[in-house]
Amino acid sequence: MSTAADPWSVPACPSCRPDVDESRRRADPPSAERRTAGAGEDGRGQGGAPALDALPAPSLRLLAAMAVLEGRTPLPILAAIADVAEPHVALNDLITAGFVAWQPRGLVEPVAIHSQAARDAVYDSLPAALCRATHLAAADRISGIQAFRHAVLAVRGPDARLAARLETEATRYHRAGDTEQAGTLLLWSADLSTCRSDRERRLLTAAGWGTTTPAPGWSPALAEQLTTLEPSVERNLFLGRLAARQAHHDAAKALLDQARPLAGALPAPARTDVELATMALLADTADHEAQESVALSLLAHSGLDDETRQWSVYFAADAGGRLHGTPDAALCRLAALAPGLGHSQTDRPGQGILRWARGMWLAQSGRSAEAVADLQHVLLHEIDTDVEAVRTLAHAYLGHALFHLGDWQSALLEADESRRLAEARRDCRGGIPAAALTACLSALRGEWGAAEQQAAFVAASQRVHGPGHYAVFPALAAACLAYARGESAHVLTALVPVSVQSGPAGMHHAWWRPLQLQALIDTGRLAEARTALAALREAAGPGTSLTVVLARLEARLTAAEGNATAAADQLAQALGRTSGGDAPFAVAELEHDYGLLLLRARRRREASRWLLSAQARYTDLGALPFAGRCSRQLREIGVRVSATGTGDEERNVGSNRPTPATLTDQQYRIALLAAEGMTNQQIAGAVFVSVKTVEYHLGNVFAKLGIPSRRQLRAGLEAFL
């Protein structure tokens, strides 16, 4: 089927049939008038290509089969379609004439016309009768949707019998879950219909199917044909949802407003479909009071099916969260409307939409571990078809939650899966959150080219496809890039869209506020920083994974206000409260800031220890820009850092005595923690390994340092520092 390359625009499309003009050729002209592939006055085609009438009949039929089938095809199949008894002889004629370039390893080696341009020229020059006969022969010998494509291209006009066959096959594809192919077949069926009522019925059926997938490839072609029909619920729903996805909100509203009275006389499912589409549009246009009203009104009805009830609860809770500007408000409303939604992974299935919603809001609120549990449950255990509508976003928000927990590799895998699904479904809007996450990860790893490309993609996608509250994603991508580069002023510039008008971005406060707060501190805007800190504390709520981040930023602000001693105490206390459950990047930044404050206090040995630990954590994560800054700061005080993140001082270079420079990154970190008096169990939690691994590393440390037990660790390490 011929469709526009961009599924988000609606091109002028007079027909849904595949290359429809090809199947409506005039009758075969006399051979003297036969068109040639760009033939010139000398009887040869332009550029020296021979005219078709110079070919023997078997060779011409074989060439027609190549043109009709387009791609590379084994010679025996071409011969069967073209009804050529000696295909090698006919093929030799085509090779001699310059139509085909072929270097076979056998007769089954695929063959084709030498270029797409030549193929198109040949196809356009084929006699109509030969073209139709070849398509019919292909339809008899090929299976699947391509067989029907050839059958459609072979007919001269409306064909009731073929239209009925196409409709039957389309229904079979739809029942199997292949909406893309089903819609393509049904639109061909509509184009071949012999009466207006059959055509309209088939178009409206396709419209109903199209509402179950974000953006079928045939959406633009169907939309063009639906505009010629009278208003109806099916027509207006499809066109309204398509307009909403294209961010044509006024057009979408007009179409859905027109559908609501039409749905009044129809059964409940048709009415609820219109209400659900209306709620989605109200959410996109930030009319949350109306969104809440429609959702609660729908929930007041008895007899709602499970999927409709879940969506109604979601929109009611979403409206509550956005009206209050926090995901915690949405979570409270969700708990009130769906009290049976538990936290156990053994809960009954069938609540996938609500679990997804809760996981998303938990991720937005900074409660990343809880978010991971819900979202993984949805993706691994929910098999209901209603979950398919949220699967793309579930992967994206799972990735964001894992990112904030410090599992960057798993976060990237989830982002990739989300983007793959979005691309497969032509869901340009649904791919925005995952693309923003990819940009942030690339930036923090110092992959500047990739980060810039992804940030630009997110910004462009948001402008064309994203709702207002998605403005947080391009802002976040650009701010992370500036943050990784150490450009605090640019961080603030990137966050202007969400910080000046924070209402639409209020649901994501926990994600962008830390970046804004540090940039305010580093640019000397301390009064604003105090206000931002209070806002971040309020947004974080109970059970947040932002505890370490908040402690670090408060200490950073305290130091900027002139009380470095109090700031160092705050950081020391925060480090004492860290555990294995804290995000490694947040802990690394905490250690980094503490090390720098100790340097300011001329406590060089302690500073070196914390900077080395921070550098090691950054290196483990792949946060190369941050690891590089630590390395430079260590070198400035005489500590050389190896590629593995361990250090030695200039005065120890060349010494034969075993030093921490001979230890691996992981061994040195474990040795430091053991020297502080931590048990093996505590060390295992701090560095995210098993107790057995800690014991193994400590054994190697003792051997390398020439000491019998951990009691000598502190002396050995302090002698080095």
N, C-alpha and C positions, 0 to 999 in steps of 0.2 A: 504494500500500500504506500502511496506517495504521501508523505507528511512533511511538515516544516521541520527544519533542523532544530529550531528552538521551540520546545513544547509549551513555553510560557507565552507565546504570542499566537494570535489567531489570524492566519494568513487568508487571503482570498483563495478559496478552494472549491471549484464548481462541482467536484465529484470526489467520492471516496474510492473509486475503483483504481486498481493499480495501473498507472500510465494509461489512463482511459482512452486517450486519442489513438494509442497504438491499436486498440481493438475495434476501431471504427473507420478502418481504411475503406476507400472507395473500391469498387469492383476491380479485379485484376485488369490492368490496361493491356492492350496489344503489345506483343513482345517488342515491336519497333519503338514503342513509347515507354518501355520499361525504364523506371528511374534507376540511376546508377549511383554508386557511392561517391558522389562528388565528381562525376565524370566531366572531363574537359572535351574540347573539340576533337582531340585526337582519339577519343574513345577510351582513354585511360582516366583514372580518378586523379583528383588533385594530388600533387606531390608524387605522381607516377603510379598510384594505385590503380589496378586494372578495373575495368567496368565489369559488372556482374554478368552481363549477357555473353561475355567471352568465356564463361565457365561451362563445362559440361553439366548436364542436369544432375547427375549424382553428386558432383562436387558442390553445386549450388545448394542442394538439399542439405549436405553435410555442413556447409557454411551457415545456412539458416538455423540449423540445430545449435551450432556454437553461439550464434547471436541471441537466440531465444533463451538458452540456458545461462548465458552470461559468464559464469565462473568456469574454472578449469574442470573438465569432465573427461573420464576415461573414454577412449575411442570406441569401444564396443557399445557403450550406452548411446553415444552420439549416433553411431551407425544404426542402432535399433530405432531410434526416434526418427532419423532421416530416411529409413528404409533403403539403406545403401548396402548392396551385397559385397562389394569389394572396397571397404573403407580406406585401406592403405593406398589404393590407386587414387581415390578421390582426395585423400589427404595430401598426396604428393602433388596433385594439381594445385591445391591451395597454398602449399609451401612454395612451389615454383612461382605462383602468381603474387606472392608476397603478403598474403593474408595471415599466414601462420608461421611462427618460428618455433621449431620443435626439435628437440634432441632426445629422443626416447630411449629408455632402457628396456622397453617392451611395449606391446600393443595396449596394455592397460595403463600406461603412463598418461596422466591427464593432459589434455590439450585445450587450447583456447585461441581466439583471435589475439593478435600480438599486443593490442593496447585497448583501453576502454574507449578512447576516441574513435579508433577504427571500428570497434564493435558497434558503437552508436551509429556511425555512418552506414555500416552494413545493414543494421536493423531498419533504419529509416528508408533504405533503398529496396528492401525486400518486396516482392509482389504481395499484395494483400492476401490472395488465396493461399500462397505458400506459407505466409506468416501464420495465418489461422490454422492451416493443416498441421504445421509444426507444433504450435501451442497445444492443439488437441492431442497430438501424439505424445507430447511431453506429459500432459495431464493423465494419460492412460498408463504411463510407465514410471511416474514419480508418486510418492506418497506424501501425506501430510498437507500442511497449508500451502506448500508450493504447488501441489497438484491442482488445488482449487484456484490458485493465482493464474495458472496457465489456462484453466477452463474459463475463467472470467475474461482473460485477454483474447480468447478465441471467439467469443460471441459478438454479434453485430449490434445488439441492442438489448432491451429488456427481455428477460427470460424467466418466466415464472417457475419453471421446473428447477433450473439451476439455483434460483434465489431460495427456493424451499430447501434444497440440499445444503446450501451454505448456512441457512438458519439452523438446521438440525445439527450441523457440525459445530457451529458457534456455541450452541447450547451445551454440547458435549464438552467443549473446551472450558466453558465457564464453570460447569459443575466440577471439572478437574482442578479448578483454581487458577487457570491461565487466562486472566482477564485481557491481557494484551492481545493474544491471538484470537480470543473469542470476539472482542470488539472489532478487530480487523475483518474477520469473516462476516460479522453481522452488518457492518457498513457496506461491504461488497454486496450482500444480500439486498440491503435497502436500495442500492443503486440500480440493481437489476429487477426490482419489483415492477410488476405490470399495472398495479393499481395504487392510487394515492394512499388508501387506508393501510395497505400492507407496508408501504414505505414508511409512513409515519409511525406505525406500531413498532417496526424494527428500529427506527431511530430512537424512539423513546425507551425501548428496552435497552439499547446500548447506553443511553444516558443513565439509566438506573445502574447498570453495571459499572459505569465510569465513576460513580460516587464512592465505590469501595476501594479505590486505589488513588494515590495522590495525583498522578498526572499521566494517564495512559498516553502512549505515543499517538493514538488516533484522536486525542481530545480536540486539537485545533480543527481537524476536518469535520468532526461531529458538531462542534460548536457552530461552524459556518452553516451547516445544514439545519441545525435546530433553530437558528434565527429566522428561518422562513416559515416555521410552524406557529400555530396559535399558542398563546400562553397555556401552560399546564404545570402541574406539580413536578413531574419528572423533568420537563424541559427547563423550568426555572431553577430547580435545584441544581442541575448540572451546570448551567450557565452561571448561576450565582456563586457556586463554590469555585468554579474556574476563575471567575472575576476576582474573588477574594484572594485566591492564591497568587494572582497577578498584581495584588495590591490595588485593584480598581474598586475601592470600597464603596463609592457612591453607586456604581453600576450594580455591584453585588447586593447592596441594600434595596435598590429598586426592584430587582428580580425577586428577592426573597419576600419583600413586602407584598408583591403581586401574588406570590404563591400561597401566602398564609390564608387568605379567604378561600382560595381554590381548594385548599386541603381540608377546609372545615366540613365538607360533606363526604369526605373519604374516610376509610377505616383508620384506626388509631396509628398504625405504623407510618402511614404517609404524613399524618399531622406531626408526629414526633420527629420525623426526619427533617421537616421544615424548622421545627423549634431548635433542634440540635445545630443545624446550619446557622440559624440566627444567633444562637449563643456564641458560636465560634467567631462569627463576624463581630459581635459586640465585644468579645475579648480582644480581637485584633485592633479595634478602633478605640479601645480604652473606655468604653461606656460600661463600666463595671456595675453600676447600680442597676441598669437595665438588664445586664447579664445575670446578675443575682436574682432579679425579679422573675425573669423567664425560667431560670433553673428551678427556683423554689416552687413556682406555679406548676411546672411539669412534675416535680416530685410529689405534689399534692394529689396527683391522679393515681388511682389504683390500677393494677394490671399492667404496669410497665414491664417490658421484657428486661432481662438482667443487664444487657449491654446499655440500653437506654438509661436505666437507673444509674449505672455506674458513671456514664458521661454526665448526667444531670448533677450527681453529687460532685463530680470533679469541677464542673463549671461554677457551682455554688461555692465550693471551697476556694477555688481560684479567685473568684470575685472578692470573697472575704479577705484573702491575703493581699490582693492588690489594693483594695480600698484602705487597708491599714498599712500597706507598704512593707510587709514582712512575710517571709515564708512561714514563720511560726503561727501567724494568724490563720493561714491556710491549713496548717496542720491541726490547729484547734478545731476549726470548722469541720474538717474531714473526720476527726474523732467523734464529733457530735452527730454528724450525719450518717456515719458508718461505724457504729460502736462495735460491730462484730469483726472489724478488720484487725486481726491480732498480729503479733510479731513472730509467732512460731512458724518455722518452715514446714510444719506438718499441717498448717491450716488448709482448709478445703480450697481446691482450685476454683477458678471462675471469677476471681476478683482482680484479674491482672491489671485492668485500667487503674483501679484505685491503688494497688501496690506500686505501680509505676509512678502515679502522682505523688504518693507519699515519699517514695525514694527520691524523686526529683526535688521536692521541697526540703527534704532532709539534707540533700547535697547542697542546695542553695543556702541553707542555714548554717552550714559548716559542720553538721553532724555526719561526717563522711562515712564512718564505720557503719552506722545504722543504714545509711543510704546504700552502701554496697550490699548489705544483706538483702534489702528489699529488691533492688534492681537485678541482682544476680538471680534471685528467686523468680522474678518475672521472666527473665531470659532463659532460664534452665528448666523451669517446672510448669510454666503456664503454656498450655497448648491451644487455648481457645483462639478462634480466628480474630476476635476483637483485639487481642494483644498485637496483632500484626500492624495495626494502625499506629502504635506507639513504639514499635521495636527500634526504629531508627533513633528516636530520642532517648530510649532506654539505654542503648549502647553509649550514646554521647554523654549522658549524665553519669553513667557508671564510670566512664573515662575521667570525667571531671572529679568525681569523688576519689578515685584511685590516685589521681594526680595530687590532690591535696593530702592524701595519706602518704605520699612519697613513693608510690609504686609507679614510676614513670613509664617503664616498659609496658606494663599491663595497660596503663592509661592510653598509650599510643596504639596498642592493638585494638582497644575498644573504639577509639576515634577512627581508625582505619575501617573497622567493620561498619560503623555508623555511616561513614562517607560512602562506602561501597553500596550499602542498602539505599541511601538517598539517590545515588547515581542510577542504580538499577530501576528505581521507581520514578525517576525524573522528578524527584522531590527536592528542588533547589532550596527551598526554605528549610527543610528538615536537616540539610547538611551543614547549616551555618554553625550550630554549637560545636560540632566535632571539628570543623575547620578552624575555629577559634582556639580550641584546645591544642590542635596540631601546631598552630602558630606559636602558642605560649611555650610548648615543649621545645620547639626548634630554637626559640629565642634563648631560653634558659640554658640550652646546651651550646650556645654560641654558633649555631648554624644560621648565619645571618641572611644568606641569600634565600634559603627556604622559608625563614621566618618572615622576611619582607614580602615574598610572593604570597604566602598564606594570608598574611594580614591584609594585603591588597585584595585578595579574593574574597575574604570575609566582608570587607567594606563594600565591595561592588555587589556582592550577593544581597547584603542587607538593604542597600539602596533600592534594588529592583524587586526583591521578593519578601523581605523580612517585615514583620509587624513592628510597631513602635517599640515594644518592650525588648525586642532583640537588639536594640542599639547598644546594649551592654557588651555584645560579643565583639564587634569591631573595636570598641573602646578598650576592652580587655586585651585583645591581641596586640594593639598598638602600644598600650601601656606596658605590657610584659616585655616587648621588644626594647622599649626605651629603658626599662628597669634593668634588664640584663646588660645593657650598654653603660649603665651608670649615669643616664641622662635624666636627672630628676625633673628639670623644667619641662622636658618633653613628656614625661609621665603625666604631669598635671594637664598639659595641653590635650593629650590623648583622652583623658578622663572628663574633659569639659562636658561632653554630651550627657554623661550620667551624673556628674556632680552638681552641675547647675540646675538641671531638672531631674532630680533623683527619683521622682515618683515612678516612672516606668521601670527604672533599674533597681527599685527598692527590694525586689525579691532576691537580688544578687549582691546585696551589700557586703556579705562576708567574703566575696570574691575580689571586689575591686577596692574596697575601703582600705585594706592594708597597704596597697600600692600607693594610694593617694596620701595616706597618713605619713608614710616614710618620705615621700617626695616633699610634703609640706615641711617636715622637720628639716630635711636636708637643704631646703631653699630658704630656711630661716623664718618661715611663716608659722611661728610657734603658737600664737593665739588660735589660729585656724586649726592647727594640729590638735590642740586640746579639745576643741569642739568635735573634730573628726574622730578622736579617740573615744569620746563619750558615745558618739553615734555607733562606732564599731562595737563597743561593749554592749550596747543595747541590741544591736542586730545579731550579735553572736548567740545570745540566749544560753540556756542550760545545756550541758552535754556537748558543747561545741569542741571541735578539734583545733580551735584557734587559741587555746590557752597559752601555748608557747609563743605564738605570734604576738598576742596582746602583751605578754610580759616583756618581750623584747622591745616592742615599740614604745611602751611606757617608759622603760629604762632609757631608751634612746632619746626620748623627749626630755626626760629629767636631766640627762647629761647636756643636751643642747641648751637647756634653761640655766646651766651653770653649776649644777650639783653633781659632779662626776662621781664623788664618793658614794652618794646615795644610789646613783645609777648602777655602780659596780655591785653594791650590796643587793640591789633588786635582781641583777643578772645572776649573781651567785645563788641566790635563793631559787630563782627559776630553774637554773641548771640542776639544783638539788632535787627538784620535783619532777624532772623529766623521766620518762620511762620508755620502754620498748615500743609502746603504742603511739608515741609521738612521731610526727612526720620528720624524716631524716633531714630534709632541706630546712625546715623550721629550726631544728636543733642545731644544724650547722651554722645558720645565721646567728643564732643565740650565742654559740661558742665564738663565732667570729667577732661579734660586737664586744663580747666580754674580753677577748684577747686584746682588742684595740684599746679598750679602756684601761686594761692593766699596763699596756705599753705607755699610755699617757701618764700613768702613776709610777713609771720607771720600775715596774715589777716584771723585768724582762724574762726571767725563767718561767714564771707562771704564764705569762703572755704567750711565749713560744709553745708551751704545751697545748693551750687552747686553740691557737692558730693552726697548729699541726693537725689537731683533731678535726677542726672545721675543714681544713684543706682536704683531709682524707675523705670526709663525708661527701664533700662536693665532688671529688674525683670519682667516688663510687657511683654517684648519681649520674655522672656525665655532665655536671654543671660547670663546664670548662671556664666560662668567664669569671665565675666566682672563685674557682680553684686557682685561677691565674692571679687574681688579686691577692689571695692569701699568700701565694708563693712569692710575689714581689715584696709583700710586707715582711715576710720572713727573711728574705735575702737582705732587706734593708737593715736588719738587726743581726746579720751575720750567720743566719741559719740557711744552709743550702738544702733545697728540697729536690729529692729525686723524682724520676718519672712516676714512681709508685706512690709518691706523697709522703715519704719519710724524710727526715731531715738530719743534717749534721752541721756543726759549727765549723767555721773556717779554721779555728785553732786545733780541731781534732783531725783535720784532713791529713792523711799519711800515718796516723797512729795505728799500731798493730793491735791495740786493745779492742776487743769486740765492743761495738757501740750500737745504738738503735739504728744507725744508718745501714747495718747489715740485716735488719729486720724488714719483713714485708709490711705493707700498709696495715693489713689486718692484724698482724702480730704486734705491731707497735701500739695500735689502739687498745688491744686487749691488755697489753702489758701496762699501759698507763692506767687503765681502769682497775686492774688488779693491784697496782701500787697504791691506789687510793683506798684500798680496803674492801672493794666490792667482791662479793662472792661470785663463784662461777655462774650460778643461776642468774644473778643480777647482770653480770656481763653479757650473758647470752641474750637477755631481753634488750639490753642497750644497743647491741650491734646486730640484732636480728639473726642469730645463728643458734644452733643447738648447744647444750651443755657439753656434749662430747666434743664438738668442734672447738669450744673454748679450751677444754683440757688438752686437746691435740696441739693447739697453737701455743699454749703456755709451756708445754714440754719442749717445743722447738725454741721458744724464747730463752728458757733456762739453759739449754745447750749452747745457743749462740752467745749468750752473755757470760757463760762460764760460772753460773750460780746454781746452788743446789735446790733452792725453793723460792717461793714468792716473798719470803721475808727479806731477801736481799734485793728485791726488785727496785724499791724506792731509792736505795743507795746507788744502785747501778745507773738508773735513769737520771738521778740528780747529778751524779758525777759528770754525766755527759752534758746536761744542760747548764 
